[in-house]
Amino acid sequence: MSFLVEENPAARRFEILVDDALAGFAAYQPRGEVLVFTRTEVDDRFQHMGVGAALIRGTLDQIRERGGRVVSRCSFMAAFIERHPEYADLVVPDA
């Protein structure tokens, strides 16, 4: 099974493809250099396969590469970051 995480700026979300099928997304609202993540969804067919974690990891890695920051209003992303403190430096307080 292959995962590919890509940003879709027109839809304001990062998407994950699993073997070329859209499996889920993490939606955001831009606020300057900060992306405010509002929700993460994974298609039922891909639940309990690590797709959500791969999506968030790929999203955060891309944001780090470009020097961005995040606000996580999405409980799934917030829980992921709590379990993976190596991403905590990307988080800014929600204003």
mmCIF file as gemmi writes it, N, C-alpha and C atoms, coordinates in Angstrom:
data_model
loop_
_atom_site.group_PDB
_atom_site.id
_atom_site.type_symbol
_atom_site.label_atom_id
_atom_site.label_alt_id
_atom_site.label_comp_id
_atom_site.label_asym_id
_atom_site.label_entity_id
_atom_site.label_seq_id
_atom_site.pdbx_PDB_ins_code
_atom_site.Cartn_x
_atom_site.Cartn_y
_atom_site.Cartn_z
_atom_site.occupancy
_atom_site.B_iso_or_equiv
_atom_site.pdbx_formal_charge
_atom_site.auth_seq_id
_atom_site.auth_asym_id
_atom_site.pdbx_PDB_model_num
ATOM 1 N N . MET Axp A 1 ? 0.852 -1.17 0 1 0 ? 1 A 1
ATOM 2 C CA . MET Axp A 1 ? 0 0 0 1 0 ? 1 A 1
ATOM 3 C C . MET Axp A 1 ? 0.903 1.24 0 1 0 ? 1 A 1
ATOM 4 N N . SER Axp A 2 ? 0.673 2.155 -0.947 1 0 ? 2 A 1
ATOM 5 C CA . SER Axp A 2 ? 1.482 3.375 -1.011 1 0 ? 2 A 1
ATOM 6 C C . SER Axp A 2 ? 0.652 4.59 -0.626 1 0 ? 2 A 1
ATOM 7 N N . PHE Axp A 3 ? 1.276 5.49 0.162 1 0 ? 3 A 1
ATOM 8 C CA . PHE Axp A 3 ? 0.633 6.723 0.607 1 0 ? 3 A 1
ATOM 9 C C . PHE Axp A 3 ? 1.299 7.905 -0.08 1 0 ? 3 A 1
ATOM 10 N N . LEU Axp A 4 ? 0.501 8.884 -0.489 1 0 ? 4 A 1
ATOM 11 C CA . LEU Axp A 4 ? 1.017 10.133 -1.037 1 0 ? 4 A 1
ATOM 12 C C . LEU Axp A 4 ? 0.193 11.268 -0.455 1 0 ? 4 A 1
ATOM 13 N N . VAL Axp A 5 ? 0.858 12.206 0.204 1 0 ? 5 A 1
ATOM 14 C CA . VAL Axp A 5 ? 0.177 13.371 0.785 1 0 ? 5 A 1
ATOM 15 C C . VAL Axp A 5 ? 0.516 14.578 -0.082 1 0 ? 5 A 1
ATOM 16 N N . GLU Axp A 6 ? -0.524 15.265 -0.551 1 0 ? 6 A 1
ATOM 17 C CA . GLU Axp A 6 ? -0.367 16.443 -1.4 1 0 ? 6 A 1
ATOM 18 C C . GLU Axp A 6 ? -1.295 17.546 -0.92 1 0 ? 6 A 1
ATOM 19 N N . GLU Axp A 7 ? -0.835 18.783 -1.054 1 0 ? 7 A 1
ATOM 20 C CA . GLU Axp A 7 ? -1.697 19.913 -0.734 1 0 ? 7 A 1
ATOM 21 C C . GLU Axp A 7 ? -2.582 20.222 -1.932 1 0 ? 7 A 1
ATOM 22 N N . ASN Axp A 8 ? -3.837 20.534 -1.648 1 0 ? 8 A 1
ATOM 23 C CA . ASN Axp A 8 ? -4.782 20.991 -2.66 1 0 ? 8 A 1
ATOM 24 C C . ASN Axp A 8 ? -5.213 22.392 -2.224 1 0 ? 8 A 1
ATOM 25 N N . PRO Axp A 9 ? -4.444 23.424 -2.611 1 0 ? 9 A 1
ATOM 26 C CA . PRO Axp A 9 ? -4.73 24.785 -2.121 1 0 ? 9 A 1
ATOM 27 C C . PRO Axp A 9 ? -6.106 25.297 -2.534 1 0 ? 9 A 1
ATOM 28 N N . ALA Axp A 10 ? -6.592 24.899 -3.691 1 0 ? 10 A 1
ATOM 29 C CA . ALA Axp A 10 ? -7.909 25.36 -4.143 1 0 ? 10 A 1
ATOM 30 C C . ALA Axp A 10 ? -9.009 24.879 -3.199 1 0 ? 10 A 1
ATOM 31 N N . ALA Axp A 11 ? -8.836 23.681 -2.648 1 0 ? 11 A 1
ATOM 32 C CA . ALA Axp A 11 ? -9.815 23.118 -1.717 1 0 ? 11 A 1
ATOM 33 C C . ALA Axp A 11 ? -9.45 23.423 -0.263 1 0 ? 11 A 1
ATOM 34 N N . ARG Axp A 12 ? -8.292 24.066 -0.045 1 0 ? 12 A 1
ATOM 35 C CA . ARG Axp A 12 ? -7.792 24.381 1.298 1 0 ? 12 A 1
ATOM 36 C C . ARG Axp A 12 ? -7.699 23.145 2.174 1 0 ? 12 A 1
ATOM 37 N N . ARG Axp A 13 ? -6.946 22.176 1.636 1 0 ? 13 A 1
ATOM 38 C CA . ARG Axp A 13 ? -6.76 20.954 2.404 1 0 ? 13 A 1
ATOM 39 C C . ARG Axp A 13 ? -5.547 20.184 1.883 1 0 ? 13 A 1
ATOM 40 N N . PHE Axp A 14 ? -5.034 19.323 2.748 1 0 ? 14 A 1
ATOM 41 C CA . PHE Axp A 14 ? -4.035 18.347 2.368 1 0 ? 14 A 1
ATOM 42 C C . PHE Axp A 14 ? -4.789 17.039 2.177 1 0 ? 14 A 1
ATOM 43 N N . GLU Axp A 15 ? -4.447 16.324 1.119 1 0 ? 15 A 1
ATOM 44 C CA . GLU Axp A 15 ? -5.143 15.082 0.798 1 0 ? 15 A 1
ATOM 45 C C . GLU Axp A 15 ? -4.156 13.93 0.82 1 0 ? 15 A 1
ATOM 46 N N . ILE Axp A 16 ? -4.661 12.752 1.17 1 0 ? 16 A 1
ATOM 47 C CA . ILE Axp A 16 ? -3.834 11.546 1.115 1 0 ? 16 A 1
ATOM 48 C C . ILE Axp A 16 ? -4.43 10.592 0.1 1 0 ? 16 A 1
ATOM 49 N N . LEU Axp A 17 ? -3.56 10.115 -0.776 1 0 ? 17 A 1
ATOM 50 C CA . LEU Axp A 17 ? -3.934 9.105 -1.76 1 0 ? 17 A 1
ATOM 51 C C . LEU Axp A 17 ? -3.333 7.785 -1.314 1 0 ? 17 A 1
ATOM 52 N N . VAL Axp A 18 ? -4.141 6.757 -1.335 1 0 ? 18 A 1
ATOM 53 C CA . VAL Axp A 18 ? -3.681 5.411 -1.028 1 0 ? 18 A 1
ATOM 54 C C . VAL Axp A 18 ? -3.832 4.612 -2.309 1 0 ? 18 A 1
ATOM 55 N N . ASP Axp A 19 ? -2.709 4.177 -2.855 1 0 ? 19 A 1
ATOM 56 C CA . ASP Axp A 19 ? -2.721 3.479 -4.146 1 0 ? 19 A 1
ATOM 57 C C . ASP Axp A 19 ? -3.55 4.26 -5.173 1 0 ? 19 A 1
ATOM 58 N N . ASP Axp A 20 ? -3.327 5.563 -5.238 1 0 ? 20 A 1
ATOM 59 C CA . ASP Axp A 20 ? -3.958 6.491 -6.193 1 0 ? 20 A 1
ATOM 60 C C . ASP Axp A 20 ? -5.436 6.772 -5.93 1 0 ? 20 A 1
ATOM 61 N N . ALA Axp A 21 ? -6 6.304 -4.823 1 0 ? 21 A 1
ATOM 62 C CA . ALA Axp A 21 ? -7.395 6.604 -4.47 1 0 ? 21 A 1
ATOM 63 C C . ALA Axp A 21 ? -7.409 7.626 -3.333 1 0 ? 21 A 1
ATOM 64 N N . LEU Axp A 22 ? -8.252 8.651 -3.442 1 0 ? 22 A 1
ATOM 65 C CA . LEU Axp A 22 ? -8.383 9.64 -2.37 1 0 ? 22 A 1
ATOM 66 C C . LEU Axp A 22 ? -8.923 8.938 -1.131 1 0 ? 22 A 1
ATOM 67 N N . ALA Axp A 23 ? -8.139 8.972 -0.056 1 0 ? 23 A 1
ATOM 68 C CA . ALA Axp A 23 ? -8.503 8.25 1.159 1 0 ? 23 A 1
ATOM 69 C C . ALA Axp A 23 ? -8.877 9.168 2.305 1 0 ? 23 A 1
ATOM 70 N N . GLY Axp A 24 ? -8.486 10.444 2.234 1 0 ? 24 A 1
ATOM 71 C CA . GLY Axp A 24 ? -8.816 11.355 3.316 1 0 ? 24 A 1
ATOM 72 C C . GLY Axp A 24 ? -8.21 12.72 3.096 1 0 ? 24 A 1
ATOM 73 N N . PHE Axp A 25 ? -8.524 13.621 4.034 1 0 ? 25 A 1
ATOM 74 C CA . PHE Axp A 25 ? -8.002 14.98 3.932 1 0 ? 25 A 1
ATOM 75 C C . PHE Axp A 25 ? -7.964 15.648 5.293 1 0 ? 25 A 1
ATOM 76 N N . ALA Axp A 26 ? -7.137 16.691 5.37 1 0 ? 26 A 1
ATOM 77 C CA . ALA Axp A 26 ? -7.059 17.566 6.543 1 0 ? 26 A 1
ATOM 78 C C . ALA Axp A 26 ? -7.35 18.979 6.037 1 0 ? 26 A 1
ATOM 79 N N . ALA Axp A 27 ? -8.48 19.531 6.442 1 0 ? 27 A 1
ATOM 80 C CA . ALA Axp A 27 ? -8.933 20.835 5.956 1 0 ? 27 A 1
ATOM 81 C C . ALA Axp A 27 ? -8.368 21.958 6.811 1 0 ? 27 A 1
ATOM 82 N N . TYR Axp A 28 ? -8.065 23.094 6.162 1 0 ? 28 A 1
ATOM 83 C CA . TYR Axp A 28 ? -7.506 24.237 6.875 1 0 ? 28 A 1
ATOM 84 C C . TYR Axp A 28 ? -8.059 25.547 6.34 1 0 ? 28 A 1
ATOM 85 N N . GLN Axp A 29 ? -7.873 26.577 7.157 1 0 ? 29 A 1
ATOM 86 C CA . GLN Axp A 29 ? -8.135 27.96 6.768 1 0 ? 29 A 1
ATOM 87 C C . GLN Axp A 29 ? -6.8 28.694 6.886 1 0 ? 29 A 1
ATOM 88 N N . PRO Axp A 30 ? -6.367 29.368 5.828 1 0 ? 30 A 1
ATOM 89 C CA . PRO Axp A 30 ? -5.101 30.091 5.932 1 0 ? 30 A 1
ATOM 90 C C . PRO Axp A 30 ? -5.246 31.368 6.751 1 0 ? 30 A 1
ATOM 91 N N . ARG Axp A 31 ? -4.23 31.638 7.56 1 0 ? 31 A 1
ATOM 92 C CA . ARG Axp A 31 ? -4.145 32.883 8.33 1 0 ? 31 A 1
ATOM 93 C C . ARG Axp A 31 ? -2.702 33.366 8.215 1 0 ? 31 A 1
ATOM 94 N N . GLY Axp A 32 ? -2.382 34.021 7.095 1 0 ? 32 A 1
ATOM 95 C CA . GLY Axp A 32 ? -0.998 34.417 6.833 1 0 ? 32 A 1
ATOM 96 C C . GLY Axp A 32 ? -0.147 33.181 6.637 1 0 ? 32 A 1
ATOM 97 N N . GLU Axp A 33 ? 0.968 33.115 7.373 1 0 ? 33 A 1
ATOM 98 C CA . GLU Axp A 33 ? 1.866 31.959 7.297 1 0 ? 33 A 1
ATOM 99 C C . GLU Axp A 33 ? 1.364 30.778 8.129 1 0 ? 33 A 1
ATOM 100 N N . VAL Axp A 34 ? 0.286 30.986 8.853 1 0 ? 34 A 1
ATOM 101 C CA . VAL Axp A 34 ? -0.265 29.95 9.725 1 0 ? 34 A 1
ATOM 102 C C . VAL Axp A 34 ? -1.465 29.295 9.043 1 0 ? 34 A 1
ATOM 103 N N . LEU Axp A 35 ? -1.549 27.975 9.142 1 0 ? 35 A 1
ATOM 104 C CA . LEU Axp A 35 ? -2.715 27.244 8.654 1 0 ? 35 A 1
ATOM 105 C C . LEU Axp A 35 ? -3.501 26.757 9.863 1 0 ? 35 A 1
ATOM 106 N N . VAL Axp A 36 ? -4.77 27.109 9.902 1 0 ? 36 A 1
ATOM 107 C CA . VAL Axp A 36 ? -5.65 26.704 10.999 1 0 ? 36 A 1
ATOM 108 C C . VAL Axp A 36 ? -6.408 25.456 10.542 1 0 ? 36 A 1
ATOM 109 N N . PHE Axp A 37 ? -6.058 24.317 11.122 1 0 ? 37 A 1
ATOM 110 C CA . PHE Axp A 37 ? -6.683 23.054 10.728 1 0 ? 37 A 1
ATOM 111 C C . PHE Axp A 37 ? -7.988 22.857 11.49 1 0 ? 37 A 1
ATOM 112 N N . THR Axp A 38 ? -9.039 22.592 10.733 1 0 ? 38 A 1
ATOM 113 C CA . THR Axp A 38 ? -10.38 22.518 11.304 1 0 ? 38 A 1
ATOM 114 C C . THR Axp A 38 ? -10.929 21.097 11.412 1 0 ? 38 A 1
ATOM 115 N N . ARG Axp A 39 ? -10.499 20.216 10.518 1 0 ? 39 A 1
ATOM 116 C CA . ARG Axp A 39 ? -10.971 18.826 10.626 1 0 ? 39 A 1
ATOM 117 C C . ARG Axp A 39 ? -10.129 17.902 9.76 1 0 ? 39 A 1
ATOM 118 N N . THR Axp A 40 ? -10.144 16.644 10.147 1 0 ? 40 A 1
ATOM 119 C CA . THR Axp A 40 ? -9.49 15.574 9.394 1 0 ? 40 A 1
ATOM 120 C C . THR Axp A 40 ? -10.529 14.495 9.164 1 0 ? 40 A 1
ATOM 121 N N . GLU Axp A 41 ? -10.584 14.012 7.939 1 0 ? 41 A 1
ATOM 122 C CA . GLU Axp A 41 ? -11.517 12.932 7.609 1 0 ? 41 A 1
ATOM 123 C C . GLU Axp A 41 ? -10.781 11.848 6.849 1 0 ? 41 A 1
ATOM 124 N N . VAL Axp A 42 ? -11.078 10.591 7.191 1 0 ? 42 A 1
ATOM 125 C CA . VAL Axp A 42 ? -10.548 9.441 6.478 1 0 ? 42 A 1
ATOM 126 C C . VAL Axp A 42 ? -11.743 8.602 6.044 1 0 ? 42 A 1
ATOM 127 N N . ASP Axp A 43 ? -11.762 8.24 4.768 1 0 ? 43 A 1
ATOM 128 C CA . ASP Axp A 43 ? -12.839 7.414 4.215 1 0 ? 43 A 1
ATOM 129 C C . ASP Axp A 43 ? -12.953 6.113 5.007 1 0 ? 43 A 1
ATOM 130 N N . ASP Axp A 44 ? -14.186 5.671 5.223 1 0 ? 44 A 1
ATOM 131 C CA . ASP Axp A 44 ? -14.445 4.452 5.998 1 0 ? 44 A 1
ATOM 132 C C . ASP Axp A 44 ? -13.637 3.249 5.504 1 0 ? 44 A 1
ATOM 133 N N . ARG Axp A 45 ? -13.407 3.154 4.188 1 0 ? 45 A 1
ATOM 134 C CA . ARG Axp A 45 ? -12.671 2.016 3.629 1 0 ? 45 A 1
ATOM 135 C C . ARG Axp A 45 ? -11.224 1.968 4.107 1 0 ? 45 A 1
ATOM 136 N N . PHE Axp A 46 ? -10.724 3.114 4.617 1 0 ? 46 A 1
ATOM 137 C CA . PHE Axp A 46 ? -9.324 3.208 5.002 1 0 ? 46 A 1
ATOM 138 C C . PHE Axp A 46 ? -9.124 3.4 6.503 1 0 ? 46 A 1
ATOM 139 N N . GLN Axp A 47 ? -10.181 3.195 7.279 1 0 ? 47 A 1
ATOM 140 C CA . GLN Axp A 47 ? -10.081 3.327 8.726 1 0 ? 47 A 1
ATOM 141 C C . GLN Axp A 47 ? -9.196 2.22 9.305 1 0 ? 47 A 1
ATOM 142 N N . HIS Axp A 48 ? -8.503 2.538 10.406 1 0 ? 48 A 1
ATOM 143 C CA . HIS Axp A 48 ? -7.695 1.57 11.164 1 0 ? 48 A 1
ATOM 144 C C . HIS Axp A 48 ? -6.566 0.963 10.341 1 0 ? 48 A 1
ATOM 145 N N . MET Axp A 49 ? -6.034 1.748 9.388 1 0 ? 49 A 1
ATOM 146 C CA . MET Axp A 49 ? -4.927 1.285 8.552 1 0 ? 49 A 1
ATOM 147 C C . MET Axp A 49 ? -3.733 2.238 8.643 1 0 ? 49 A 1
ATOM 148 N N . GLY Axp A 50 ? -3.804 3.21 9.564 1 0 ? 50 A 1
ATOM 149 C CA . GLY Axp A 50 ? -2.713 4.16 9.7 1 0 ? 50 A 1
ATOM 150 C C . GLY Axp A 50 ? -2.762 5.321 8.72 1 0 ? 50 A 1
ATOM 151 N N . VAL Axp A 51 ? -3.854 5.429 7.979 1 0 ? 51 A 1
ATOM 152 C CA . VAL Axp A 51 ? -3.981 6.472 6.956 1 0 ? 51 A 1
ATOM 153 C C . VAL Axp A 51 ? -4.054 7.851 7.597 1 0 ? 51 A 1
ATOM 154 N N . GLY Axp A 52 ? -4.829 7.991 8.657 1 0 ? 52 A 1
ATOM 155 C CA . GLY Axp A 52 ? -4.955 9.292 9.318 1 0 ? 52 A 1
ATOM 156 C C . GLY Axp A 52 ? -3.618 9.777 9.85 1 0 ? 52 A 1
ATOM 157 N N . ALA Axp A 53 ? -2.864 8.905 10.49 1 0 ? 53 A 1
ATOM 158 C CA . ALA Axp A 53 ? -1.547 9.278 11.015 1 0 ? 53 A 1
ATOM 159 C C . ALA Axp A 53 ? -0.593 9.636 9.876 1 0 ? 53 A 1
ATOM 160 N N . ALA Axp A 54 ? -0.628 8.875 8.787 1 0 ? 54 A 1
ATOM 161 C CA . ALA Axp A 54 ? 0.232 9.172 7.632 1 0 ? 54 A 1
ATOM 162 C C . ALA Axp A 54 ? -0.139 10.523 7.026 1 0 ? 54 A 1
ATOM 163 N N . LEU Axp A 55 ? -1.425 10.83 6.985 1 0 ? 55 A 1
ATOM 164 C CA . LEU Axp A 55 ? -1.89 12.117 6.472 1 0 ? 55 A 1
ATOM 165 C C . LEU Axp A 55 ? -1.359 13.27 7.321 1 0 ? 55 A 1
ATOM 166 N N . ILE Axp A 56 ? -1.509 13.159 8.629 1 0 ? 56 A 1
ATOM 167 C CA . ILE Axp A 56 ? -1.065 14.247 9.51 1 0 ? 56 A 1
ATOM 168 C C . ILE Axp A 56 ? 0.454 14.365 9.487 1 0 ? 56 A 1
ATOM 169 N N . ARG Axp A 57 ? 1.157 13.257 9.516 1 0 ? 57 A 1
ATOM 170 C CA . ARG Axp A 57 ? 2.622 13.291 9.473 1 0 ? 57 A 1
ATOM 171 C C . ARG Axp A 57 ? 3.099 13.952 8.173 1 0 ? 57 A 1
ATOM 172 N N . GLY Axp A 58 ? 2.544 13.541 7.047 1 0 ? 58 A 1
ATOM 173 C CA . GLY Axp A 58 ? 2.924 14.123 5.764 1 0 ? 58 A 1
ATOM 174 C C . GLY Axp A 58 ? 2.59 15.603 5.673 1 0 ? 58 A 1
ATOM 175 N N . THR Axp A 59 ? 1.446 15.979 6.221 1 0 ? 59 A 1
ATOM 176 C CA . THR Axp A 59 ? 1.026 17.387 6.233 1 0 ? 59 A 1
ATOM 177 C C . THR Axp A 59 ? 1.999 18.218 7.056 1 0 ? 59 A 1
ATOM 178 N N . LEU Axp A 60 ? 2.28 17.774 8.275 1 0 ? 60 A 1
ATOM 179 C CA . LEU Axp A 60 ? 3.169 18.531 9.152 1 0 ? 60 A 1
ATOM 180 C C . LEU Axp A 60 ? 4.596 18.59 8.611 1 0 ? 60 A 1
ATOM 181 N N . ASP Axp A 61 ? 5.05 17.511 7.985 1 0 ? 61 A 1
ATOM 182 C CA . ASP Axp A 61 ? 6.391 17.527 7.395 1 0 ? 61 A 1
ATOM 183 C C . ASP Axp A 61 ? 6.48 18.574 6.28 1 0 ? 61 A 1
ATOM 184 N N . GLN Axp A 62 ? 5.45 18.664 5.451 1 0 ? 62 A 1
ATOM 185 C CA . GLN Axp A 62 ? 5.456 19.651 4.369 1 0 ? 62 A 1
ATOM 186 C C . GLN Axp A 62 ? 5.393 21.074 4.914 1 0 ? 62 A 1
ATOM 187 N N . ILE Axp A 63 ? 4.603 21.279 5.949 1 0 ? 63 A 1
ATOM 188 C CA . ILE Axp A 63 ? 4.509 22.611 6.561 1 0 ? 63 A 1
ATOM 189 C C . ILE Axp A 63 ? 5.862 22.993 7.168 1 0 ? 63 A 1
ATOM 190 N N . ARG Axp A 64 ? 6.518 22.053 7.822 1 0 ? 64 A 1
ATOM 191 C CA . ARG Axp A 64 ? 7.84 22.319 8.399 1 0 ? 64 A 1
ATOM 192 C C . ARG Axp A 64 ? 8.846 22.686 7.3 1 0 ? 64 A 1
ATOM 193 N N . GLU Axp A 65 ? 8.836 21.968 6.2 1 0 ? 65 A 1
ATOM 194 C CA . GLU Axp A 65 ? 9.774 22.22 5.105 1 0 ? 65 A 1
ATOM 195 C C . GLU Axp A 65 ? 9.661 23.645 4.574 1 0 ? 65 A 1
ATOM 196 N N . ARG Axp A 66 ? 8.48 24.185 4.559 1 0 ? 66 A 1
ATOM 197 C CA . ARG Axp A 66 ? 8.313 25.541 4.014 1 0 ? 66 A 1
ATOM 198 C C . ARG Axp A 66 ? 8.305 26.618 5.099 1 0 ? 66 A 1
ATOM 199 N N . GLY Axp A 67 ? 8.579 26.231 6.333 1 0 ? 67 A 1
ATOM 200 C CA . GLY Axp A 67 ? 8.688 27.201 7.417 1 0 ? 67 A 1
ATOM 201 C C . GLY Axp A 67 ? 7.362 27.7 7.955 1 0 ? 67 A 1
ATOM 202 N N . GLY Axp A 68 ? 6.308 26.94 7.74 1 0 ? 68 A 1
ATOM 203 C CA . GLY Axp A 68 ? 4.979 27.345 8.214 1 0 ? 68 A 1
ATOM 204 C C . GLY Axp A 68 ? 4.724 26.929 9.644 1 0 ? 68 A 1
ATOM 205 N N . ARG Axp A 69 ? 3.554 27.312 10.12 1 0 ? 69 A 1
ATOM 206 C CA . ARG Axp A 69 ? 3.108 26.982 11.486 1 0 ? 69 A 1
ATOM 207 C C . ARG Axp A 69 ? 1.643 26.562 11.406 1 0 ? 69 A 1
ATOM 208 N N . VAL Axp A 70 ? 1.137 25.937 12.463 1 0 ? 70 A 1
ATOM 209 C CA . VAL Axp A 70 ? -0.245 25.455 12.486 1 0 ? 70 A 1
ATOM 210 C C . VAL Axp A 70 ? -0.956 25.835 13.773 1 0 ? 70 A 1
ATOM 211 N N . VAL Axp A 71 ? -2.257 25.948 13.65 1 0 ? 71 A 1
ATOM 212 C CA . VAL Axp A 71 ? -3.179 25.969 14.784 1 0 ? 71 A 1
ATOM 213 C C . VAL Axp A 71 ? -4.05 24.745 14.582 1 0 ? 71 A 1
ATOM 214 N N . SER Axp A 72 ? -4.193 23.94 15.612 1 0 ? 72 A 1
ATOM 215 C CA . SER Axp A 72 ? -4.99 22.729 15.463 1 0 ? 72 A 1
ATOM 216 C C . SER Axp A 72 ? -6.304 22.851 16.215 1 0 ? 72 A 1
ATOM 217 N N . ARG Axp A 73 ? -7.342 23.193 15.482 1 0 ? 73 A 1
ATOM 218 C CA . ARG Axp A 73 ? -8.699 23.137 16.032 1 0 ? 73 A 1
ATOM 219 C C . ARG Axp A 73 ? -9.307 21.761 15.779 1 0 ? 73 A 1
ATOM 220 N N . CYS Axp A 74 ? -8.549 20.924 15.102 1 0 ? 74 A 1
ATOM 221 C CA . CYS Axp A 74 ? -8.959 19.559 14.788 1 0 ? 74 A 1
ATOM 222 C C . CYS Axp A 74 ? -8.461 18.644 15.907 1 0 ? 74 A 1
ATOM 223 N N . SER Axp A 75 ? -9.36 17.937 16.546 1 0 ? 75 A 1
ATOM 224 C CA . SER Axp A 75 ? -8.975 17.092 17.679 1 0 ? 75 A 1
ATOM 225 C C . SER Axp A 75 ? -8.054 15.951 17.26 1 0 ? 75 A 1
ATOM 226 N N . PHE Axp A 76 ? -8.221 15.423 16.063 1 0 ? 76 A 1
ATOM 227 C CA . PHE Axp A 76 ? -7.354 14.335 15.597 1 0 ? 76 A 1
ATOM 228 C C . PHE Axp A 76 ? -5.92 14.823 15.449 1 0 ? 76 A 1
ATOM 229 N N . MET Axp A 77 ? -5.748 15.984 14.81 1 0 ? 77 A 1
ATOM 230 C CA . MET Axp A 77 ? -4.4 16.531 14.645 1 0 ? 77 A 1
ATOM 231 C C . MET Axp A 77 ? -3.796 16.881 16.001 1 0 ? 77 A 1
ATOM 232 N N . ALA Axp A 78 ? -4.57 17.491 16.875 1 0 ? 78 A 1
ATOM 233 C CA . ALA Axp A 78 ? -4.067 17.862 18.197 1 0 ? 78 A 1
ATOM 234 C C . ALA Axp A 78 ? -3.596 16.623 18.96 1 0 ? 78 A 1
ATOM 235 N N . ALA Axp A 79 ? -4.355 15.542 18.891 1 0 ? 79 A 1
ATOM 236 C CA . ALA Axp A 79 ? -3.972 14.307 19.58 1 0 ? 79 A 1
ATOM 237 C C . ALA Axp A 79 ? -2.706 13.715 18.966 1 0 ? 79 A 1
ATOM 238 N N . PHE Axp A 80 ? -2.585 13.785 17.646 1 0 ? 80 A 1
ATOM 239 C CA . PHE Axp A 80 ? -1.385 13.285 16.983 1 0 ? 80 A 1
ATOM 240 C C . PHE Axp A 80 ? -0.155 14.051 17.465 1 0 ? 80 A 1
ATOM 241 N N . ILE Axp A 81 ? -0.251 15.373 17.494 1 0 ? 81 A 1
ATOM 242 C CA . ILE Axp A 81 ? 0.873 16.2 17.93 1 0 ? 81 A 1
ATOM 243 C C . ILE Axp A 81 ? 1.214 15.922 19.394 1 0 ? 81 A 1
ATOM 244 N N . GLU Axp A 82 ? 0.215 15.695 20.216 1 0 ? 82 A 1
ATOM 245 C CA . GLU Axp A 82 ? 0.467 15.379 21.627 1 0 ? 82 A 1
ATOM 246 C C . GLU Axp A 82 ? 1.249 14.065 21.758 1 0 ? 82 A 1
ATOM 247 N N . ARG Axp A 83 ? 0.924 13.091 20.898 1 0 ? 83 A 1
ATOM 248 C CA . ARG Axp A 83 ? 1.631 11.804 20.918 1 0 ? 83 A 1
ATOM 249 C C . ARG Axp A 83 ? 2.999 11.867 20.237 1 0 ? 83 A 1
ATOM 250 N N . HIS Axp A 84 ? 3.217 12.901 19.418 1 0 ? 84 A 1
ATOM 251 C CA . HIS Axp A 84 ? 4.465 13.055 18.666 1 0 ? 84 A 1
ATOM 252 C C . HIS Axp A 84 ? 5.019 14.458 18.921 1 0 ? 84 A 1
ATOM 253 N N . PRO Axp A 85 ? 5.635 14.66 20.08 1 0 ? 85 A 1
ATOM 254 C CA . PRO Axp A 85 ? 6.074 16.002 20.475 1 0 ? 85 A 1
ATOM 255 C C . PRO Axp A 85 ? 7.128 16.614 19.549 1 0 ? 85 A 1
ATOM 256 N N . GLU Axp A 86 ? 7.696 15.828 18.651 1 0 ? 86 A 1
ATOM 257 C CA . GLU Axp A 86 ? 8.647 16.385 17.688 1 0 ? 86 A 1
ATOM 258 C C . GLU Axp A 86 ? 7.989 17.396 16.745 1 0 ? 86 A 1
ATOM 259 N N . TYR Axp A 87 ? 6.65 17.432 16.738 1 0 ? 87 A 1
ATOM 260 C CA . TYR Axp A 87 ? 5.919 18.405 15.921 1 0 ? 87 A 1
ATOM 261 C C . TYR Axp A 87 ? 5.398 19.592 16.721 1 0 ? 87 A 1
ATOM 262 N N . ALA Axp A 88 ? 5.594 19.589 18.026 1 0 ? 88 A 1
ATOM 263 C CA . ALA Axp A 88 ? 5.035 20.647 18.888 1 0 ? 88 A 1
ATOM 264 C C . ALA Axp A 88 ? 5.55 22.034 18.521 1 0 ? 88 A 1
ATOM 265 N N . ASP Axp A 89 ? 6.759 22.109 17.98 1 0 ? 89 A 1
ATOM 266 C CA . ASP Axp A 89 ? 7.313 23.417 17.621 1 0 ? 89 A 1
ATOM 267 C C . ASP Axp A 89 ? 6.572 24.093 16.466 1 0 ? 89 A 1
ATOM 268 N N . LEU Axp A 90 ? 5.754 23.349 15.744 1 0 ? 90 A 1
ATOM 269 C CA . LEU Axp A 90 ? 4.983 23.917 14.633 1 0 ? 90 A 1
ATOM 270 C C . LEU Axp A 90 ? 3.702 24.6 15.094 1 0 ? 90 A 1
ATOM 271 N N . VAL Axp A 91 ? 3.305 24.331 16.335 1 0 ? 91 A 1
ATOM 272 C CA . VAL Axp A 91 ? 2.004 24.793 16.833 1 0 ? 91 A 1
ATOM 273 C C . VAL Axp A 91 ? 2.121 26.194 17.433 1 0 ? 91 A 1
ATOM 274 N N . VAL Axp A 92 ? 1.19 27.047 17.031 1 0 ? 92 A 1
ATOM 275 C CA . VAL Axp A 92 ? 1.063 28.369 17.64 1 0 ? 92 A 1
ATOM 276 C C . VAL Axp A 92 ? -0.271 28.413 18.358 1 0 ? 92 A 1
ATOM 277 N N . PRO Axp A 93 ? -0.375 29.221 19.417 1 0 ? 93 A 1
ATOM 278 C CA . PRO Axp A 93 ? -1.644 29.306 20.155 1 0 ? 93 A 1
ATOM 279 C C . PRO Axp A 93 ? -2.757 29.859 19.273 1 0 ? 93 A 1
ATOM 280 N N . ASP Axp A 94 ? -3.94 29.358 19.493 1 0 ? 94 A 1
ATOM 281 C CA . ASP Axp A 94 ? -5.118 29.838 18.765 1 0 ? 94 A 1
ATOM 282 C C . ASP Axp A 94 ? -5.523 31.183 19.355 1 0 ? 94 A 1
ATOM 283 N N . ALA Axp A 95 ? -5.702 32.144 18.48 1 0 ? 95 A 1
ATOM 284 C CA . ALA Axp A 95 ? -6.071 33.503 18.95 1 0 ? 95 A 1
ATOM 285 C C . ALA Axp A 95 ? -7.562 33.725 18.858 1 0 ? 95 A 1
